[in-house]
Each structure stands twice: as structure tokens, then as C-alpha cells.
């Protein structure tokens, strides 16, 4: 039984409040240990004084706010405090940290600390992925882009921009995001966030150094083109993409033919790109493969472009099948934006938006790391485990692990990993889903002003 004397610490808070970090989201503390947060603070040069909301508590609070389905920073702190009072009932009369205090704690933590936390999480998750990440000697990396929304504030509009429709800007700011992830474990290697008008190719260039020589980059047509292929090869990368829609394949001269639908040819790098970057070659040699693919309930003939020329080492059918796994990154965006609340961010400053998105990506990698540990411990394929099932298990075990005796913790963590490994998603190869909604929207008119502006106009 735990008993604590309520004294005062240097900050004037009850001394036992320093125990708050000991009972905060304990189910993820092995994937994200306290030493990783402390080391990130040291590396970023962030010095802090002793407070109730330490960097460890603040980081775990933001990750819990991403994991918890209520989509609220306040709900995350309420959950942490309720768990704390449940373990130390004699503190029930003390008020939890206010929304202002938690907001200031998030603001104090520099974005550079989050970047280093993400680097640490990504590095350890990539190490766990080593036995599973390769295909024919190449680590397969998926790349794609998406957008995230945020509050309608002038600072955010100015920094991130917004989409335009029917000749006028939309109401809410949008930021563009490009993500690199491992195809066979869906661990996020790195991501880049930029202005809505920034191209996905530009954002990819900013994080391309996070890839390893020999990696196989799998991407859609946004990342296709002779100039981009030359950049990938100069960086030591292999690639597999759909052919760009502007490529006139019928005009290409086959240099080596493996059949009418599989040949090697040279693509000309455009003069404009060579003027912008004189290091680009005049031509780039690639292999083109044609295949009939079922997509969105209809069969379509597609051309694919790759740097893997050897037909015996890299059969065309396997390359086409490998490209089909590119769709997994769309599922990753679903998890990030819908399950982890990154679709509409809540922060009201540019730096706050960066920190909130970083916490969501960190939460994603924490869950994926635990899924990897569970899969490796129980002999499962990590891609067959349910992300939502793992999320439920992590949240369910968090208060139990926080209240458990130290000698029981290893057993409880093994039980948690076993439960994660038992959450098997149905096997649905070639699954097709329409990009449409079945249920109609409510028949309310669209609100074209802020709620406060509406109240000021109509409340009187």
C-alpha cells in the first residue's frame, strides 16, 4: 500500500505531485522511456526547473491526447489526473493542473525536443523492423503526401496557406505533409511539414537524407519523372513508381526487351530541370513494366517505372505486387488523421501546430513499436495485427500497470503484448473500397462565420 506525506516542494506544490510522472501512460514507457525524453532535452539544450508538469509528463500528456478518442488536450490531462488520484486517494481534494498550466507546459517544450524524440523512436523502431523490412535485399520504403487542417487564425493562414475553390480561398488553413514509412511494418521513418503550396517533391527532398543507400522507394505518380529518377539514383536509391501521365511510352525506344510489356529504355531529362540543376544527366535508364490491375472495382492497364533492370532477380509480377502495397500508406494516414486526431489540429500557433503533429507521429510510432514487439514475441506478422485493437489494449493496460507492484510489471507487460498479438485483422487481399459516404449529411445550413461572430450578431 502506498502512503505519502503531503509536504511542499520548492515550487510550492505538494511534494507527492512529483510522483505524477510515475503513473502517466505506463503502458508505453518501455517504447518511450523517460531517459529518451531527458536525453532529447539535453541534446536540444533545453534546461528546465523542477515542476509538476515535467517534460516527461508533458510529452506523455500530448501522446495520450493523441491516443485518447475524445480529441482534447483537456481530456488527456483529466485522464492522467484521475488515474493519479485513483492510486493516491488522499489527494482527491487537490485540483488538477488547469488548462492554462498544461498549455504553458506544452509551449515551454521546444519543437527541437520533439524532433529528437521522434528520431529516437524512429531509430529504435527501424532496428526492430530489420528482420521484416527487406524485399530481395532492399528495404522497401513508401512515400506519399496528405494535408492537415487547423484553426482559422491569421497567423496560421499566413504561414501555411489554404486551398482555393471556385476562385476564392477556403476558410481553414491547410498544411501539406509528406511521410516516409517502412512498407512491411508501417513505422514512420520521417516526415516533412510545409506550406499548402509546397510541392510534395520539395518536401521529400528535405527528408531524403533519412533514407539509406539501396532503399527501394515506392511512390505514386506525384513522385515520377526523369529528373526525379535521376535525383533518386544520385542519392543511391532505387525506385518503383507508376509512369507519369505525361510520359509518351509509345515513342520510347526499347534498349533491352524482356517482352512486349517489359523493356529497358532511356528517359530524357528535361532541359528546364538541367538548367535548374546542372548536375542532372541528360538521360536516365529505367525499366518499364505494363500490367493489368484491378483498382476501385474496375480493371485498368498501368505502366510502372523502376530502376531494377535485372528481370531474373526482380520478376515483373513481383514488382507489380510490391507496388500494390503502396496503398498501406493510405491506411497509415487514416490511422494518423482519424484514430490519432491529426486530421484537424487544435493548436493556435505555428510552433504549436508543429508540436501537436509531432506528438501524433510519435504516438503512431509508439503504437507500431509495441505492435512490432508483440509480433516478434508471438511469431505474428505485424501487418496482420489490428492497429485499433492495439490502441485499445494500450489504453486499457495503462492504469493497471501504473498501480501494479514493481515485481509484477514484467508479467503485465508480457500480457499486454500477448493481447496485442491476439488482435488479428481479417485477411482481405485485393480489398476495394469506394471513396464515398453512405450516410448523408445533416440538413443544417453551413456556418459561414465563427460561432462567436454569430452570437454577437444574433444573441441580442
Secondary structure, DSSP 8 states (H G I E B T S, - for coil): -------B-TTSSBGGGGGGGGGSSGGGTTTS-HHHHHHHHHHTT------SS-HHHHHHHHHHHHHSTT--HHHHHHHHHHHHHHHSGGGTTS----HHHHHHHHHHS-HHHHHHHHHHHHHHHHHHHTTTSEETTEEEEEEEEEEEE----HHHHHHH---EETTEE-SS-EEEEEEEEETTT--EEEEEEEETTS-HHHHHHHHGGGS-TT-EEEE-GGG-SHHHHHHHHHTT-EEEEE--TT--GGG---SEEEETTEEEEEEE--HHHHHH-TTS-SEEEEEEEEEEEEETTEEEEEEEEES---TTTS-HHHHHHHHHGGGHHHHHHHIIIIISS-SB----SHHHHHHHHHHHHHHHHHHHHHHHHHHHHHT--GGGB-HHHHHHHHHHHHHHHHHS-GGGHHHHHHHHHHHHHH-B----TT----SS-SS---S-----S-HHHHHHHH--
